[in-house]
Amino acid sequence: MSVFSQRPFSDRTATWLAQSGLHPLLARLYAARGLRSPEELSLDLKQLLSPTELKNCICTASLLADIL
């Protein structure tokens, strides 16, 4: 059986995110996860970690190469 719990979040942050254009439900979800600005949702490549910074990336790549 699944147990759901509500994370505490800042109403001020959620309101600010909603006023920035996010749907109010998404604003509350992101605020509960610690998001502080819409820019943190950016999917630009410059925002992503380099592959060498990802935990266990080299090991995982090796396993995938062996499987393929």
mmCIF file of the N, C-alpha and C atoms, coordinates in Angstrom:
data_MODEL
# 
_entry.id   MODEL 
# 
loop_
_atom_site.group_PDB 
_atom_site.id 
_atom_site.type_symbol 
_atom_site.label_atom_id 
_atom_site.label_alt_id 
_atom_site.label_comp_id 
_atom_site.label_asym_id 
_atom_site.label_entity_id 
_atom_site.label_seq_id 
_atom_site.pdbx_PDB_ins_code 
_atom_site.Cartn_x 
_atom_site.Cartn_y 
_atom_site.Cartn_z 
_atom_site.occupancy 
_atom_site.B_iso_or_equiv 
_atom_site.pdbx_formal_charge 
_atom_site.auth_seq_id 
_atom_site.auth_comp_id 
_atom_site.auth_asym_id 
_atom_site.auth_atom_id 
_atom_site.pdbx_PDB_model_num 
ATOM 1   N N  . MET A 1 1  ? 0.836  -1.170 0.000   1.00 0.00 ? 1  MET A N  1 
ATOM 2   C CA . MET A 1 1  ? 0.000  0.000  0.000   1.00 0.00 ? 1  MET A CA 1 
ATOM 3   C C  . MET A 1 1  ? 0.888  1.243  0.000   1.00 0.00 ? 1  MET A C  1 
ATOM 4   N N  . SER A 1 2  ? 0.535  2.191  -0.832  1.00 0.00 ? 2  SER A N  1 
ATOM 5   C CA . SER A 1 2  ? 1.287  3.443  -0.923  1.00 0.00 ? 2  SER A CA 1 
ATOM 6   C C  . SER A 1 2  ? 0.854  4.406  0.172   1.00 0.00 ? 2  SER A C  1 
ATOM 7   N N  . VAL A 1 3  ? 1.823  5.128  0.670   1.00 0.00 ? 3  VAL A N  1 
ATOM 8   C CA . VAL A 1 3  ? 1.541  6.156  1.669   1.00 0.00 ? 3  VAL A CA 1 
ATOM 9   C C  . VAL A 1 3  ? 1.969  7.495  1.068   1.00 0.00 ? 3  VAL A C  1 
ATOM 10  N N  . PHE A 1 4  ? 1.056  8.417  1.032   1.00 0.00 ? 4  PHE A N  1 
ATOM 11  C CA . PHE A 1 4  ? 1.338  9.745  0.502   1.00 0.00 ? 4  PHE A CA 1 
ATOM 12  C C  . PHE A 1 4  ? 1.432  10.729 1.651   1.00 0.00 ? 4  PHE A C  1 
ATOM 13  N N  . SER A 1 5  ? 2.381  11.617 1.543   1.00 0.00 ? 5  SER A N  1 
ATOM 14  C CA . SER A 1 5  ? 2.495  12.661 2.557   1.00 0.00 ? 5  SER A CA 1 
ATOM 15  C C  . SER A 1 5  ? 2.752  13.990 1.850   1.00 0.00 ? 5  SER A C  1 
ATOM 16  N N  . GLN A 1 6  ? 2.272  15.039 2.442   1.00 0.00 ? 6  GLN A N  1 
ATOM 17  C CA . GLN A 1 6  ? 2.439  16.367 1.862   1.00 0.00 ? 6  GLN A CA 1 
ATOM 18  C C  . GLN A 1 6  ? 3.703  16.998 2.414   1.00 0.00 ? 6  GLN A C  1 
ATOM 19  N N  . ARG A 1 7  ? 4.541  17.467 1.525   1.00 0.00 ? 7  ARG A N  1 
ATOM 20  C CA . ARG A 1 7  ? 5.754  18.154 1.937   1.00 0.00 ? 7  ARG A CA 1 
ATOM 21  C C  . ARG A 1 7  ? 5.409  19.594 2.295   1.00 0.00 ? 7  ARG A C  1 
ATOM 22  N N  . PRO A 1 8  ? 6.053  20.120 3.298   1.00 0.00 ? 8  PRO A N  1 
ATOM 23  C CA . PRO A 1 8  ? 5.819  21.538 3.606   1.00 0.00 ? 8  PRO A CA 1 
ATOM 24  C C  . PRO A 1 8  ? 6.427  22.402 2.494   1.00 0.00 ? 8  PRO A C  1 
ATOM 25  N N  . PHE A 1 9  ? 5.798  23.534 2.233   1.00 0.00 ? 9  PHE A N  1 
ATOM 26  C CA . PHE A 1 9  ? 6.315  24.444 1.218   1.00 0.00 ? 9  PHE A CA 1 
ATOM 27  C C  . PHE A 1 9  ? 5.997  25.870 1.613   1.00 0.00 ? 9  PHE A C  1 
ATOM 28  N N  . SER A 1 10 ? 6.736  26.769 1.036   1.00 0.00 ? 10 SER A N  1 
ATOM 29  C CA . SER A 1 10 ? 6.554  28.194 1.292   1.00 0.00 ? 10 SER A CA 1 
ATOM 30  C C  . SER A 1 10 ? 5.423  28.722 0.415   1.00 0.00 ? 10 SER A C  1 
ATOM 31  N N  . ASP A 1 11 ? 4.369  29.237 1.051   1.00 0.00 ? 11 ASP A N  1 
ATOM 32  C CA . ASP A 1 11 ? 3.266  29.841 0.294   1.00 0.00 ? 11 ASP A CA 1 
ATOM 33  C C  . ASP A 1 11 ? 3.773  31.015 -0.542  1.00 0.00 ? 11 ASP A C  1 
ATOM 34  N N  . ARG A 1 12 ? 4.702  31.748 0.011   1.00 0.00 ? 12 ARG A N  1 
ATOM 35  C CA . ARG A 1 12 ? 5.250  32.911 -0.687  1.00 0.00 ? 12 ARG A CA 1 
ATOM 36  C C  . ARG A 1 12 ? 5.959  32.484 -1.974  1.00 0.00 ? 12 ARG A C  1 
ATOM 37  N N  . THR A 1 13 ? 6.769  31.419 -1.880  1.00 0.00 ? 13 THR A N  1 
ATOM 38  C CA . THR A 1 13 ? 7.469  30.917 -3.062  1.00 0.00 ? 13 THR A CA 1 
ATOM 39  C C  . THR A 1 13 ? 6.490  30.373 -4.087  1.00 0.00 ? 13 THR A C  1 
ATOM 40  N N  . ALA A 1 14 ? 5.502  29.604 -3.630  1.00 0.00 ? 14 ALA A N  1 
ATOM 41  C CA . ALA A 1 14 ? 4.504  29.034 -4.542  1.00 0.00 ? 14 ALA A CA 1 
ATOM 42  C C  . ALA A 1 14 ? 3.725  30.135 -5.254  1.00 0.00 ? 14 ALA A C  1 
ATOM 43  N N  . THR A 1 15 ? 3.359  31.165 -4.533  1.00 0.00 ? 15 THR A N  1 
ATOM 44  C CA . THR A 1 15 ? 2.627  32.285 -5.131  1.00 0.00 ? 15 THR A CA 1 
ATOM 45  C C  . THR A 1 15 ? 3.494  33.000 -6.158  1.00 0.00 ? 15 THR A C  1 
ATOM 46  N N  . TRP A 1 16 ? 4.743  33.231 -5.813  1.00 0.00 ? 16 TRP A N  1 
ATOM 47  C CA . TRP A 1 16 ? 5.657  33.909 -6.725  1.00 0.00 ? 16 TRP A CA 1 
ATOM 48  C C  . TRP A 1 16 ? 5.857  33.094 -7.997  1.00 0.00 ? 16 TRP A C  1 
ATOM 49  N N  . LEU A 1 17 ? 6.020  31.761 -7.853  1.00 0.00 ? 17 LEU A N  1 
ATOM 50  C CA . LEU A 1 17 ? 6.184  30.902 -9.025  1.00 0.00 ? 17 LEU A CA 1 
ATOM 51  C C  . LEU A 1 17 ? 4.933  30.924 -9.895  1.00 0.00 ? 17 LEU A C  1 
ATOM 52  N N  . ALA A 1 18 ? 3.759  30.908 -9.257  1.00 0.00 ? 18 ALA A N  1 
ATOM 53  C CA . ALA A 1 18 ? 2.499  30.960 -10.011 1.00 0.00 ? 18 ALA A CA 1 
ATOM 54  C C  . ALA A 1 18 ? 2.375  32.290 -10.753 1.00 0.00 ? 18 ALA A C  1 
ATOM 55  N N  . GLN A 1 19 ? 2.769  33.369 -10.113 1.00 0.00 ? 19 GLN A N  1 
ATOM 56  C CA . GLN A 1 19 ? 2.713  34.684 -10.758 1.00 0.00 ? 19 GLN A CA 1 
ATOM 57  C C  . GLN A 1 19 ? 3.729  34.803 -11.895 1.00 0.00 ? 19 GLN A C  1 
ATOM 58  N N  . SER A 1 20 ? 4.733  33.929 -11.868 1.00 0.00 ? 20 SER A N  1 
ATOM 59  C CA . SER A 1 20 ? 5.736  33.923 -12.935 1.00 0.00 ? 20 SER A CA 1 
ATOM 60  C C  . SER A 1 20 ? 5.275  33.130 -14.148 1.00 0.00 ? 20 SER A C  1 
ATOM 61  N N  . GLY A 1 21 ? 4.075  32.545 -14.059 1.00 0.00 ? 21 GLY A N  1 
ATOM 62  C CA . GLY A 1 21 ? 3.525  31.858 -15.218 1.00 0.00 ? 21 GLY A CA 1 
ATOM 63  C C  . GLY A 1 21 ? 3.312  30.366 -15.066 1.00 0.00 ? 21 GLY A C  1 
ATOM 64  N N  . LEU A 1 22 ? 3.739  29.789 -13.951 1.00 0.00 ? 22 LEU A N  1 
ATOM 65  C CA . LEU A 1 22 ? 3.520  28.362 -13.741 1.00 0.00 ? 22 LEU A CA 1 
ATOM 66  C C  . LEU A 1 22 ? 2.097  28.107 -13.276 1.00 0.00 ? 22 LEU A C  1 
ATOM 67  N N  . HIS A 1 23 ? 1.567  26.940 -13.622 1.00 0.00 ? 23 HIS A N  1 
ATOM 68  C CA . HIS A 1 23 ? 0.253  26.537 -13.118 1.00 0.00 ? 23 HIS A CA 1 
ATOM 69  C C  . HIS A 1 23 ? 0.352  26.482 -11.589 1.00 0.00 ? 23 HIS A C  1 
ATOM 70  N N  . PRO A 1 24 ? -0.679 26.916 -10.860 1.00 0.00 ? 24 PRO A N  1 
ATOM 71  C CA . PRO A 1 24 ? -0.619 26.944 -9.393  1.00 0.00 ? 24 PRO A CA 1 
ATOM 72  C C  . PRO A 1 24 ? -0.267 25.595 -8.754  1.00 0.00 ? 24 PRO A C  1 
ATOM 73  N N  . LEU A 1 25 ? -0.771 24.495 -9.311  1.00 0.00 ? 25 LEU A N  1 
ATOM 74  C CA . LEU A 1 25 ? -0.439 23.183 -8.749  1.00 0.00 ? 25 LEU A CA 1 
ATOM 75  C C  . LEU A 1 25 ? 1.039  22.877 -8.931  1.00 0.00 ? 25 LEU A C  1 
ATOM 76  N N  . LEU A 1 26 ? 1.558  23.136 -10.121 1.00 0.00 ? 26 LEU A N  1 
ATOM 77  C CA . LEU A 1 26 ? 2.985  22.918 -10.356 1.00 0.00 ? 26 LEU A CA 1 
ATOM 78  C C  . LEU A 1 26 ? 3.828  23.844 -9.492  1.00 0.00 ? 26 LEU A C  1 
ATOM 79  N N  . ALA A 1 27 ? 3.366  25.062 -9.295  1.00 0.00 ? 27 ALA A N  1 
ATOM 80  C CA . ALA A 1 27 ? 4.093  26.007 -8.440  1.00 0.00 ? 27 ALA A CA 1 
ATOM 81  C C  . ALA A 1 27 ? 4.210  25.463 -7.021  1.00 0.00 ? 27 ALA A C  1 
ATOM 82  N N  . ARG A 1 28 ? 3.131  24.882 -6.491  1.00 0.00 ? 28 ARG A N  1 
ATOM 83  C CA . ARG A 1 28 ? 3.178  24.299 -5.138  1.00 0.00 ? 28 ARG A CA 1 
ATOM 84  C C  . ARG A 1 28 ? 4.105  23.085 -5.094  1.00 0.00 ? 28 ARG A C  1 
ATOM 85  N N  . LEU A 1 29 ? 4.029  22.231 -6.128  1.00 0.00 ? 29 LEU A N  1 
ATOM 86  C CA . LEU A 1 29 ? 4.898  21.047 -6.172  1.00 0.00 ? 29 LEU A CA 1 
ATOM 87  C C  . LEU A 1 29 ? 6.369  21.442 -6.225  1.00 0.00 ? 29 LEU A C  1 
ATOM 88  N N  . TYR A 1 30 ? 6.690  22.387 -7.093  1.00 0.00 ? 30 TYR A N  1 
ATOM 89  C CA . TYR A 1 30 ? 8.077  22.824 -7.212  1.00 0.00 ? 30 TYR A CA 1 
ATOM 90  C C  . TYR A 1 30 ? 8.555  23.537 -5.948  1.00 0.00 ? 30 TYR A C  1 
ATOM 91  N N  . ALA A 1 31 ? 7.698  24.312 -5.323  1.00 0.00 ? 31 ALA A N  1 
ATOM 92  C CA . ALA A 1 31 ? 8.070  24.987 -4.071  1.00 0.00 ? 31 ALA A CA 1 
ATOM 93  C C  . ALA A 1 31 ? 8.366  23.954 -2.990  1.00 0.00 ? 31 ALA A C  1 
ATOM 94  N N  . ALA A 1 32 ? 7.585  22.875 -2.952  1.00 0.00 ? 32 ALA A N  1 
ATOM 95  C CA . ALA A 1 32 ? 7.809  21.822 -1.959  1.00 0.00 ? 32 ALA A CA 1 
ATOM 96  C C  . ALA A 1 32 ? 9.117  21.082 -2.216  1.00 0.00 ? 32 ALA A C  1 
ATOM 97  N N  . ARG A 1 33 ? 9.586  21.097 -3.439  1.00 0.00 ? 33 ARG A N  1 
ATOM 98  C CA . ARG A 1 33 ? 10.848 20.435 -3.785  1.00 0.00 ? 33 ARG A CA 1 
ATOM 99  C C  . ARG A 1 33 ? 12.040 21.388 -3.704  1.00 0.00 ? 33 ARG A C  1 
ATOM 100 N N  . GLY A 1 34 ? 11.790 22.620 -3.269  1.00 0.00 ? 34 GLY A N  1 
ATOM 101 C CA . GLY A 1 34 ? 12.881 23.557 -3.037  1.00 0.00 ? 34 GLY A CA 1 
ATOM 102 C C  . GLY A 1 34 ? 13.218 24.478 -4.191  1.00 0.00 ? 34 GLY A C  1 
ATOM 103 N N  . LEU A 1 35 ? 12.406 24.467 -5.241  1.00 0.00 ? 35 LEU A N  1 
ATOM 104 C CA . LEU A 1 35 ? 12.640 25.359 -6.370  1.00 0.00 ? 35 LEU A CA 1 
ATOM 105 C C  . LEU A 1 35 ? 12.427 26.798 -5.921  1.00 0.00 ? 35 LEU A C  1 
ATOM 106 N N  . ARG A 1 36 ? 13.306 27.682 -6.359  1.00 0.00 ? 36 ARG A N  1 
ATOM 107 C CA . ARG A 1 36 ? 13.185 29.077 -5.930  1.00 0.00 ? 36 ARG A CA 1 
ATOM 108 C C  . ARG A 1 36 ? 12.919 30.040 -7.073  1.00 0.00 ? 36 ARG A C  1 
ATOM 109 N N  . SER A 1 37 ? 13.135 29.589 -8.308  1.00 0.00 ? 37 SER A N  1 
ATOM 110 C CA . SER A 1 37 ? 12.861 30.469 -9.448  1.00 0.00 ? 37 SER A CA 1 
ATOM 111 C C  . SER A 1 37 ? 12.538 29.633 -10.678 1.00 0.00 ? 37 SER A C  1 
ATOM 112 N N  . PRO A 1 38 ? 11.762 30.186 -11.600 1.00 0.00 ? 38 PRO A N  1 
ATOM 113 C CA . PRO A 1 38 ? 11.429 29.456 -12.826 1.00 0.00 ? 38 PRO A CA 1 
ATOM 114 C C  . PRO A 1 38 ? 12.672 29.114 -13.659 1.00 0.00 ? 38 PRO A C  1 
ATOM 115 N N  . GLU A 1 39 ? 13.732 29.885 -13.513 1.00 0.00 ? 39 GLU A N  1 
ATOM 116 C CA . GLU A 1 39 ? 14.962 29.620 -14.254 1.00 0.00 ? 39 GLU A CA 1 
ATOM 117 C C  . GLU A 1 39 ? 15.554 28.258 -13.895 1.00 0.00 ? 39 GLU A C  1 
ATOM 118 N N  . GLU A 1 40 ? 15.261 27.763 -12.700 1.00 0.00 ? 40 GLU A N  1 
ATOM 119 C CA . GLU A 1 40 ? 15.767 26.456 -12.292 1.00 0.00 ? 40 GLU A CA 1 
ATOM 120 C C  . GLU A 1 40 ? 15.121 25.322 -13.085 1.00 0.00 ? 40 GLU A C  1 
ATOM 121 N N  . LEU A 1 41 ? 14.056 25.609 -13.809 1.00 0.00 ? 41 LEU A N  1 
ATOM 122 C CA . LEU A 1 41 ? 13.398 24.611 -14.645 1.00 0.00 ? 41 LEU A CA 1 
ATOM 123 C C  . LEU A 1 41 ? 13.967 24.587 -16.057 1.00 0.00 ? 41 LEU A C  1 
ATOM 124 N N  . SER A 1 42 ? 14.914 25.444 -16.336 1.00 0.00 ? 42 SER A N  1 
ATOM 125 C CA . SER A 1 42 ? 15.466 25.557 -17.681 1.00 0.00 ? 42 SER A CA 1 
ATOM 126 C C  . SER A 1 42 ? 16.071 24.231 -18.136 1.00 0.00 ? 42 SER A C  1 
ATOM 127 N N  . LEU A 1 43 ? 15.787 23.862 -19.379 1.00 0.00 ? 43 LEU A N  1 
ATOM 128 C CA . LEU A 1 43 ? 16.323 22.634 -19.954 1.00 0.00 ? 43 LEU A CA 1 
ATOM 129 C C  . LEU A 1 43 ? 17.464 22.911 -20.927 1.00 0.00 ? 43 LEU A C  1 
ATOM 130 N N  . ASP A 1 44 ? 18.004 24.119 -20.875 1.00 0.00 ? 44 ASP A N  1 
ATOM 131 C CA . ASP A 1 44 ? 19.132 24.458 -21.738 1.00 0.00 ? 44 ASP A CA 1 
ATOM 132 C C  . ASP A 1 44 ? 20.318 23.551 -21.422 1.00 0.00 ? 44 ASP A C  1 
ATOM 133 N N  . LEU A 1 45 ? 21.063 23.203 -22.440 1.00 0.00 ? 45 LEU A N  1 
ATOM 134 C CA . LEU A 1 45 ? 22.217 22.331 -22.245 1.00 0.00 ? 45 LEU A CA 1 
ATOM 135 C C  . LEU A 1 45 ? 23.232 22.925 -21.279 1.00 0.00 ? 45 LEU A C  1 
ATOM 136 N N  . LYS A 1 46 ? 23.346 24.251 -21.267 1.00 0.00 ? 46 LYS A N  1 
ATOM 137 C CA . LYS A 1 46 ? 24.329 24.876 -20.378 1.00 0.00 ? 46 LYS A CA 1 
ATOM 138 C C  . LYS A 1 46 ? 23.967 24.675 -18.902 1.00 0.00 ? 46 LYS A C  1 
ATOM 139 N N  . GLN A 1 47 ? 22.717 24.340 -18.608 1.00 0.00 ? 47 GLN A N  1 
ATOM 140 C CA . GLN A 1 47 ? 22.268 24.124 -17.232 1.00 0.00 ? 47 GLN A CA 1 
ATOM 141 C C  . GLN A 1 47 ? 22.527 22.692 -16.750 1.00 0.00 ? 47 GLN A C  1 
ATOM 142 N N  . LEU A 1 48 ? 22.753 21.769 -17.695 1.00 0.00 ? 48 LEU A N  1 
ATOM 143 C CA . LEU A 1 48 ? 22.928 20.368 -17.334 1.00 0.00 ? 48 LEU A CA 1 
ATOM 144 C C  . LEU A 1 48 ? 24.336 20.097 -16.817 1.00 0.00 ? 48 LEU A C  1 
ATOM 145 N N  . LEU A 1 49 ? 24.449 19.110 -15.957 1.00 0.00 ? 49 LEU A N  1 
ATOM 146 C CA . LEU A 1 49 ? 25.759 18.681 -15.485 1.00 0.00 ? 49 LEU A CA 1 
ATOM 147 C C  . LEU A 1 49 ? 26.503 18.005 -16.624 1.00 0.00 ? 49 LEU A C  1 
ATOM 148 N N  . SER A 1 50 ? 27.814 18.086 -16.591 1.00 0.00 ? 50 SER A N  1 
ATOM 149 C CA . SER A 1 50 ? 28.592 17.353 -17.586 1.00 0.00 ? 50 SER A CA 1 
ATOM 150 C C  . SER A 1 50 ? 28.531 15.866 -17.223 1.00 0.00 ? 50 SER A C  1 
ATOM 151 N N  . PRO A 1 51 ? 28.674 14.982 -18.186 1.00 0.00 ? 51 PRO A N  1 
ATOM 152 C CA . PRO A 1 51 ? 28.580 13.543 -17.899 1.00 0.00 ? 51 PRO A CA 1 
ATOM 153 C C  . PRO A 1 51 ? 29.554 13.075 -16.825 1.00 0.00 ? 51 PRO A C  1 
ATOM 154 N N  . THR A 1 52 ? 30.722 13.702 -16.743 1.00 0.00 ? 52 THR A N  1 
ATOM 155 C CA . THR A 1 52 ? 31.698 13.280 -15.740 1.00 0.00 ? 52 THR A CA 1 
ATOM 156 C C  . THR A 1 52 ? 31.278 13.649 -14.320 1.00 0.00 ? 52 THR A C  1 
ATOM 157 N N  . GLU A 1 53 ? 30.336 14.577 -14.182 1.00 0.00 ? 53 GLU A N  1 
ATOM 158 C CA . GLU A 1 53 ? 29.861 14.981 -12.859 1.00 0.00 ? 53 GLU A CA 1 
ATOM 159 C C  . GLU A 1 53 ? 28.708 14.113 -12.352 1.00 0.00 ? 53 GLU A C  1 
ATOM 160 N N  . LEU A 1 54 ? 28.144 13.286 -13.236 1.00 0.00 ? 54 LEU A N  1 
ATOM 161 C CA . LEU A 1 54 ? 27.032 12.428 -12.838 1.00 0.00 ? 54 LEU A CA 1 
ATOM 162 C C  . LEU A 1 54 ? 27.557 11.222 -12.070 1.00 0.00 ? 54 LEU A C  1 
ATOM 163 N N  . LYS A 1 55 ? 26.913 10.897 -10.986 1.00 0.00 ? 55 LYS A N  1 
ATOM 164 C CA . LYS A 1 55 ? 27.338 9.797  -10.130 1.00 0.00 ? 55 LYS A CA 1 
ATOM 165 C C  . LYS A 1 55 ? 27.268 8.475  -10.893 1.00 0.00 ? 55 LYS A C  1 
ATOM 166 N N  . ASN A 1 56 ? 28.342 7.721  -10.873 1.00 0.00 ? 56 ASN A N  1 
ATOM 167 C CA . ASN A 1 56 ? 28.439 6.398  -11.498 1.00 0.00 ? 56 ASN A CA 1 
ATOM 168 C C  . ASN A 1 56 ? 28.223 6.421  -13.007 1.00 0.00 ? 56 ASN A C  1 
ATOM 169 N N  . CYS A 1 57 ? 28.444 7.540  -13.644 1.00 0.00 ? 57 CYS A N  1 
ATOM 170 C CA . CYS A 1 57 ? 28.209 7.662  -15.084 1.00 0.00 ? 57 CYS A CA 1 
ATOM 171 C C  . CYS A 1 57 ? 29.135 6.747  -15.887 1.00 0.00 ? 57 CYS A C  1 
ATOM 172 N N  . ILE A 1 58 ? 30.400 6.715  -15.553 1.00 0.00 ? 58 ILE A N  1 
ATOM 173 C CA . ILE A 1 58 ? 31.356 5.917  -16.311 1.00 0.00 ? 58 ILE A CA 1 
ATOM 174 C C  . ILE A 1 58 ? 31.050 4.432  -16.158 1.00 0.00 ? 58 ILE A C  1 
ATOM 175 N N  . CYS A 1 59 ? 30.736 4.015  -14.948 1.00 0.00 ? 59 CYS A N  1 
ATOM 176 C CA . CYS A 1 59 ? 30.376 2.616  -14.698 1.00 0.00 ? 59 CYS A CA 1 
ATOM 177 C C  . CYS A 1 59 ? 29.106 2.238  -15.463 1.00 0.00 ? 59 CYS A C  1 
ATOM 178 N N  . THR A 1 60 ? 28.116 3.102  -15.426 1.00 0.00 ? 60 THR A N  1 
ATOM 179 C CA . THR A 1 60 ? 26.854 2.845  -16.121 1.00 0.00 ? 60 THR A CA 1 
ATOM 180 C C  . THR A 1 60 ? 27.069 2.792  -17.627 1.00 0.00 ? 60 THR A C  1 
ATOM 181 N N  . ALA A 1 61 ? 27.866 3.690  -18.159 1.00 0.00 ? 61 ALA A N  1 
ATOM 182 C CA . ALA A 1 61 ? 28.155 3.686  -19.593 1.00 0.00 ? 61 ALA A CA 1 
ATOM 183 C C  . ALA A 1 61 ? 28.852 2.393  -19.996 1.00 0.00 ? 61 ALA A C  1 
ATOM 184 N N  . SER A 1 62 ? 29.744 1.930  -19.156 1.00 0.00 ? 62 SER A N  1 
ATOM 185 C CA . SER A 1 62 ? 30.436 0.672  -19.429 1.00 0.00 ? 62 SER A CA 1 
ATOM 186 C C  . SER A 1 62 ? 29.463 -0.503 -19.439 1.00 0.00 ? 62 SER A C  1 
ATOM 187 N N  . LEU A 1 63 ? 28.557 -0.539 -18.471 1.00 0.00 ? 63 LEU A N  1 
ATOM 188 C CA . LEU A 1 63 ? 27.552 -1.607 -18.429 1.00 0.00 ? 63 LEU A CA 1 
ATOM 189 C C  . LEU A 1 63 ? 26.657 -1.571 -19.663 1.00 0.00 ? 63 LEU A C  1 
ATOM 190 N N  . LEU A 1 64 ? 26.226 -0.386 -20.063 1.00 0.00 ? 64 LEU A N  1 
ATOM 191 C CA . LEU A 1 64 ? 25.396 -0.256 -21.260 1.00 0.00 ? 64 LEU A CA 1 
ATOM 192 C C  . LEU A 1 64 ? 26.145 -0.708 -22.511 1.00 0.00 ? 64 LEU A C  1 
ATOM 193 N N  . ALA A 1 65 ? 27.409 -0.351 -22.610 1.00 0.00 ? 65 ALA A N  1 
ATOM 194 C CA . ALA A 1 65 ? 28.207 -0.758 -23.767 1.00 0.00 ? 65 ALA A CA 1 
ATOM 195 C C  . ALA A 1 65 ? 28.329 -2.273 -23.828 1.00 0.00 ? 65 ALA A C  1 
ATOM 196 N N  . ASP A 1 66 ? 28.505 -2.915 -22.680 1.00 0.00 ? 66 ASP A N  1 
ATOM 197 C CA . ASP A 1 66 ? 28.596 -4.380 -22.639 1.00 0.00 ? 66 ASP A CA 1 
ATOM 198 C C  . ASP A 1 66 ? 27.289 -5.033 -23.057 1.00 0.00 ? 66 ASP A C  1 
ATOM 199 N N  . ILE A 1 67 ? 26.172 -4.449 -22.656 1.00 0.00 ? 67 ILE A N  1 
ATOM 200 C CA . ILE A 1 67 ? 24.855 -5.006 -22.978 1.00 0.00 ? 67 ILE A CA 1 
ATOM 201 C C  . ILE A 1 67 ? 24.560 -4.862 -24.465 1.00 0.00 ? 67 ILE A C  1 
ATOM 202 N N  . LEU A 1 68 ? 24.920 -3.714 -25.019 1.00 0.00 ? 68 LEU A N  1 
ATOM 203 C CA . LEU A 1 68 ? 24.634 -3.462 -26.430 1.00 0.00 ? 68 LEU A CA 1 
ATOM 204 C C  . LEU A 1 68 ? 25.603 -4.202 -27.301 1.00 0.00 ? 68 LEU A C  1 
# 
